[in-house]
């Protein structure tokens, strides 16, 4: 599954909790954030880095959502890209630390 497909499904989810404002009811997956790549036009970059911001609702399972993202990124790695995944923040105390999850190949 591609990240864009995951995003479509995520954006349909809403919490049942009484949270204000109403826009906060939806889960989010931001695929942009800071992007770094290349040094000039028409040059294949040596690397590219970007940020994924996934905010889950209380009803969602953090481990399941993380696995879904890692699987999608792992497919890119298996094709021809090197990946280095790092989780920077979490709302789950067990994951609330900087933890490299995969080394570059």
N, C-alpha and C positions, 0 to 999 in steps of 0.2 A: 504494500500500500504506500502511496506517495504522501508526502507531507500535506499537499494541497487537499487531498481526499480526507485525510485525518482532520484537517481544519474544518471542512464542511460539516462533518459529524459533530465535532466539538461545539461549534457555534449553535447547534440546535438544542443543546442541553441547558436546562435551567434548574436552579435550586428551588426547593419547596420552602426554604427558610424565609422568614420575614426580614429581608435585608433592604436597606434604603441606600441609594436610590434604586429604582426598579431595574435600571441598566446593569446593576451589579449582580443580578440573578443569573446572568449567562456565564458559561465557561468561556475562556478565551485561549487562543493559540495565535500568537503574533509571530510571523515568519520573517519579519524584517529586523528592526533593531540595528545596531552598529554592524556594518559590512566593510570588510577590508579585503582588497584584492588588487594586484597588479601595480605597475608603476607608470604606465603610459597607455595611450590608445593603440589598438591593434597589436597588442602584445599579450601572449598567453601568460597569465599570472602563475608564479611559482606556487602560490598558496591563496586560499580564500578563507576568511573566517566570518562567521555570522552568529547571531544570537537567536535562540528560540525562547520565547517567553510563554510558558504554559501555566495558566492559573486555573486550578480545579475548584469545583464546588464541593461542599462537605459530603455529598452523596457519592462522589467519585472515589475511585481507589487509586491512590498515588502510585503504587508499585505497578499496577496494570497500565496506567497512562504513561509512565516512564518507559515501560517495556515496549509499548506501541511506538513511541518516538524512536527508541534505540533500534528497533527492528527496521523501521523505515530508513534510518540513516545507515544501518548495517548493510542494506541492499545496495546503496550507493558505493559503499566500501568494496563490496564483493565484485562490482562491475569493473571499476578501475580507479577509484578515488581512495586516497588515504584519509582516514578520519581519526580525530582525537576528540573524544567526548568528555566534557567536564560538567558536572552539576555544581552550580555555584550557590544556589539557595533552595530551601525547601520549607514547607510549613509542617513537616513531619520531623519531630526531634531526632528520630533515628537516622534521617538523611540530612540533617541540618549541618552539614560540614562540606568542605570542598573535597570532592572525591573523584580523581581521574577514573573513568570507567573503561577506557580502551586506549591502547597505545597505538601510535601510527604504525602502519605496516611498511 
